């Protein structure tokens, strides 16, 4: 999600699915990149965030269409829910309603963040299998809830707010949100601070879009936030990310049409680029040896899509 996002008029349209040829720009350890789905820009179906289940189906948010969808391994797309439209959106920095992060529980419940600039709708929403979307926690209407991660062990959700530059913690079953972490490292410079979010190896990890950083925040034995650690720098417009395995190596989406491999020492290498079909990539997920990347085309205004590639471990 980016300051220069194109705020296009929304219209109803279907999802277009095609298969592209072998990509030309992938760099080891990523290879065999292919575009496996294309989404209609005119319908606002720009994938903001993704997560993958055990069967390889991709769950994603269409940011400005206010939708949650599933793409099966065979390429079938189904819209699971459309969140209610605000009477008058006043979302900070964007102006229109925005569905951001996504997380999925073991029982199939899907959670998303929703920002409208109105107190009646802004917050964390849930959709149970076969059910209708409902809000489980309210968040400040003058903020921009964005990244989302679920702690399957404790049943708690963590949420980044890109405007306020904080991380909230929310009971997944519903309840009041509380600020879990705050500090200068999470704050924005001009537009968006804390953005992507993951739980990994006893810590909450986040990116800061404006500052181009990857952050690690240890979870203490009491469940509180430890000191914020800056683990990598020099990646302007970094969005969401995913870890490649049990170690701290990760893949991150950059809005300048790159996916970078970030090593534990903070060094990074571009492994996917525009030549592979990236169009303002927003999110990455890793399922075994398969990498999934969503592109929202916020800056290119051409081809929102879903890319799949192979990861060598």
C-alpha angles and dihedrals in degrees: 000000000000141000092243094052111149109243099209129181112265123233133168116263140144129255117264117217125195138150120235130208125263112297122244107206106055116125126203134299081036119060144149094046115184135171106237102175138025121197129205111260093197090062092054090245096151111151110230104172138009142193129182128220128215093270093054097255113145119225114199145171122234098212105207097025087061090227141138116208143175126220114197122214088257091056101256113147125206126178105223099188145350116215118229116268118241119242087241121359117221101169113170113255092357108052094209136072113283130195108200133164126028135201132173128213125216091255091058097258110146120211125197139174118241127194122188105147088244126105095224096063112019113106144058118329132194134205118194118204106285092001137111125258116266133174115251097181136015121227130192111290091217091060135075112235106202127148120048136192133174125217100213091194099055100025092236129136125214120207132188120217108206095195101043092036097226140116118234128203118214133180106245090218089060135272144111121334119229131194105254101176135013137163144120092283089065097044124101123244098207111337121358132012124172107031126147119043138194138163112227138157097348096315144088111239124199141170128225110216098197095045097040094229141137114219133197122200115186117223107228124220087262091053094249126129118270124208115309111250123201105220102173137011141182100064108115115199094017112172129177127340147184135215118246095218142319094321127074097261110120143179117228133191117230120197091229090077097271139118112201133199108226115199125209090257091059098253115130140198131196109242102166129032145164090292087068092054100266113160108184095321113217109177143020132199130180123209110182105301095344124097122202123195127184120208119198098186090222092150102026097045090205122093126005104198151155120242128198124196142166122256120206111211 
